[in-house]
């Protein structure tokens, strides 16, 4: 069973606008899919699946999932060995994470299997604003 790597993204944009931002930033086309209860967006090619949507994870240890509106989940498929699946998945997730990080528009958290926080990023402009609001509350 392939493992997922997820990028949690904080954005106030509605899902359709957020998806357009992702398409532009990553140079991809995401397709809307409904499971009957919710709509999510997906890129599927022969080796990689990227799913974009909201989530309902609760905070766990040092992973504050509730601080992030969107979940970008990446998994590899149709690759012969676990080692190669991991390589494909990790290469693609790093591409996505670095593009998002370089935009300086989003707070990000990179997590493997919803168990291990690999990296987090908060642009100065967003973190300074948030810190200023916290200080104003005192």
ROGUKE-303234 format. One record per atom (N, C-alpha, C, O): x, y, z; residue in one letter. Coordinates in steps of 0.05 Angstrom, whole numbers, plus 5000, padded with zeros to 4 digits. Example, Ala and Ser with C-alpha at 12.3 -4.5 7.8 and 13.67 -1.06 7.14 Angstrom:
2
526448865156A
524649105156A
526449345156A
528549345169A
525749555142S
527349795143S
525850015157S
526850235161S
***
This chain:
138
501749765000X
500050005000X
501850255000X
503450285018X
501550424980X
503250664979X
502550855002X
500250895009X
504650975012X
504351185032X
503851455019X
504851504997X
502351625034X
501851895024X
503752085038X
504652035061X
504352295024X
505652535036X
503652755031X
502652795009X
503152915052X
501153125050X
502553395055X
504253425072X
501553595040X
502353865045X
499854015055X
497854035040X
499854105079X
497654255090X
498154555084X
500354655090X
496154685074X
496454965065X
494355135077X
491955075077X
495155365088X
493255555098X
492755775077X
494655905068X
490255805069X
489456005050X
486556085057X
484955905063X
485956335055X
483256425060X
481556415034X
479156455035X
482856355012X
481456344986X
479456104986X
480055894996X
477056154974X
475255924970X
476555714953X
478455764938X
475655464955X
476955234942X
477355274912X
479455214901X
475355384897X
475655414868X
477855614862X
479355574843X
478055824877X
480256024872X
482955894880X
484955934866X
483055754903X
485455624911X
486455424890X
488855414884X
484655274879X
485355084858X
486555224834X
488455134823X
485355444826X
486355604803X
489155704810X
490955694792X
489655784834X
492255874843X
494355644840X
496555684831X
493455404849X
495255174848X
495855104818X
498155044812X
493855114801X
494255044773X
496255244761X
498055154746X
495955494766X
497755694755X
500555664766X
502555664751X
500755634792X
503355614805X
504955364797X
507355374793X
503455144794X
504754884788X
504754814759X
506154624750X
503254964742X
503154904714X
501754634708X
502554484691X
499654584723X
498154334720X
495154394717X
494354624719X
493554194711X
490654214709X
489454014729X
489853774727X
487854124748X
486553954767X
483653914758X
482354104748X
482553674762X
479853614754X
478153564778X
478853434797X
475753684778X
473853664800X
472753374801X
471953264780X
472553264825X
471452994829X
469653004853X
470353134873X
467452874852X
465552864874X
465352584884X
465052394868X
465352544910X
464952284922X
462052254933X
461452074948X
460352444925X
457652444934X
457152624958X
454952734961X
459252674974X
458952844997X
460553104994X
459653315003X
462753094981X
464453324978X
465853324951X
465953114937X
466753554943X
468253584918X
471153624925X
471853794942X
472853484911X
475753524914X
476853534886X
475453494866X
479453604883X
480653644857X
483053454855X
484353404875X
483553364831X
485653154828X
487153194802X
486053254781X
489753144804X
491553104781X
492352814782X
493252714802X
491952674760X
492652394759X
494252344733X
493252404711X
496652244736X
498152164713X
499051874718X
498351764739X
500451744700X
501151464704X
502651394730X
502551174739X
504151584741X
505751524765X
504951674790X
505551584812X
503451894787X
502952074811X
499952144812X
498652194791X
498952154837X
496252264841X
496652494862X
497752454883X
495652734854X
495552964872X
492653024877X
491153084858X
491753014902X
489053074909X
489053334926X
490553364945X
487253514920X
486953774934X
484153794945X
482253764930X
484053854970X
481353894983X
481653995011X
483854045021X
479454025024X
479454095053X
479853835069X
479853615057X
480153865095X
480553625111X
479253665138X
478353885145X
479053455154X
477853465180X
479753345202X
478753245222X
482353355197X
484253255216X
484353445240X
483953685237X
484753325264X
485053485288X
487953495296X
489553335288X
488653695312X
491453735320X
492453475334X
490953345349X
494953415329X
496153175340X
499153235346X
500653285327X
499953215371X
502653275379X
503553555368X
502253755375X
505653565352X
506653815342X
505453885314X
506454065301X
503353745307X
502153795280X
499453925284X
497453785291X
499354185279X
496854335283X
495254345258X
495054545244X
494154115251X
492554085226X
490354295224X
489754395202X
489154365247X
486854545247X
487654835238X
485954995232X
490254885237X
491155155228X
491255175197X
491855385186X
490754955183X
491054945154X
488354865142X
487054665150X
487555015122X
484954965110X
485054735089X
483154575088X
487154725074X
487354535051X
489454325055X
491454365068X
488854095044X
490653865044X
491253785015X
489453725000X
493853795008X
494753694982X
496153424988X
498253415000X
494853214979X
495852944985X
497152824959X
495952834938X
499552714962X
501052604940X
501652314945X
502552234966X
501052154924X
501851874926X
502751784898X
501851884878X
504551584898X
505451474873X
504051214868X
503251074886X
503651144842X
502450894835X
503650794809X
505050934795X
503050544803X
504050404779X
507150414777X
508250434755X
508450404800X
511350394800X
512050124813X
510950054834X
514049984802X
514449704808X
515349644837X
514449444848X
516949814849X
517949744876X
517349974895X
516850204887X
517249904921X
516750104941X
518850324940X
518250564944X
521350254935X
523550454933X
522950654911X
523350894914X
522150554888X
521650724865X
519050894869X
518951124861X
517050774882X
514650934889X
515351164907X
514451394902X
516951114928X
517751324946X
519351534931X
519051774937X
521051454913X
522751644898X
520951834881X
521352074881X
519051714866X
517151874850X
515552064867X
515352294861X
514451954888X
512752114906X
514352344919X
513352574918X
516652284929X
518252484943X
519152704924X
519252934931X
519952624900X
520752814880X
518453014873X
518853254872X
516152904869X
513853074862X
512953244885X
512453484882X
512853134909X
511953294932X
513953514938X
513153734946X
516453464934X
518553674938X
518153894918X
518354134924X
517553824893X
517054024872X
514754204881X
514954444879X
512554084889X
510154234897X
510754404922X
510154644922X
512054284942X
512654434967X
514454674961X
513954894971X
516554634945X
518354854938X
517055074923X
517555314927X
515255004904X
513755204889X
511955374908X
511955614906X
510555234925X
508855374945X
510555554963X
509755784969X
512655444973X
514455594991X
515655834977X
515656054989X
516555804952X
517756034937X
515756254932X
516556484928X
513156194932X
511156404927X
510856584951X
509856814947X
511656504974X
511356664999X
508456745004X
508056955016X
506556584996X
503756654999X
502256485020X
500056555028X
503556265028X
502056075044X
503755975068X
506155945066X
502355915090X
503555765111X
503255475103X
501255395093X
505455315108X
505455035098X
506454845120X
507954915137X
505454595118X
506454385135X
506554135118X
504554045106X
508954015117X
509353765102X
509453535121X
510953525140X
507653335116X
507253105134X
507252845119X
506152825098X
508552645131X
508552375119X
506552195134X
506752175159X
504752075119X
502751895131X
501152005155X
500351855172X
500852265155X
499352405177X
500552325204X
499152345225X
503052255205X
504352165229X
506952325236X
507552365259X
508352405215X
511052525219X
511152795205X
510852805180X
511653005220X
511953265208X
514853285197X
516753245212X
514953335171X
517553345158X
518653625156X
521153665159X
516953825153X
517754095149X
515354285152X
513154205146X
515854525161X
513854735162X
515054995152X
517455035154X
513355165141X
514255415130X
512055625135X
509755575131X
512955865144X
511156085146X
512556335136X
514656415146X
511556455114X
512756695103X
512856915125X
511056945141X
515057075124X
515357285144X
512957465145X
512057535167X
511857545122X
509657735122X
507157615137X
505757765150X
506757365134X
504457235148X
505057195177X
503357245194X
507357095184X
508057035212X
508257295228X
507457305251X
509357505216X
509557765231X
506757875236X
506357985258X
504957855217X
502257945221X
500857785243X
499557905261X
501257525243X
500057355264X
501257415291X
499757425311X
503857455292X
505157525318X
504157795328X
503757825352X
503757985310X
502758245318X
499958235329X
499358375349X
498258055318X
495558025328X
495557895356X
494057965373X
497457705360X
497557575386X
498457775407X
497357775429X
500357945401X
501358155420X
499158355426X
499058455449X
497558415406X
495358615410X
493158505429X
491658655441X
493058235431X
491058115448X
491758135478X
489958105495X
494258195485X
495058215513X
494658485525X
495258525548X
***
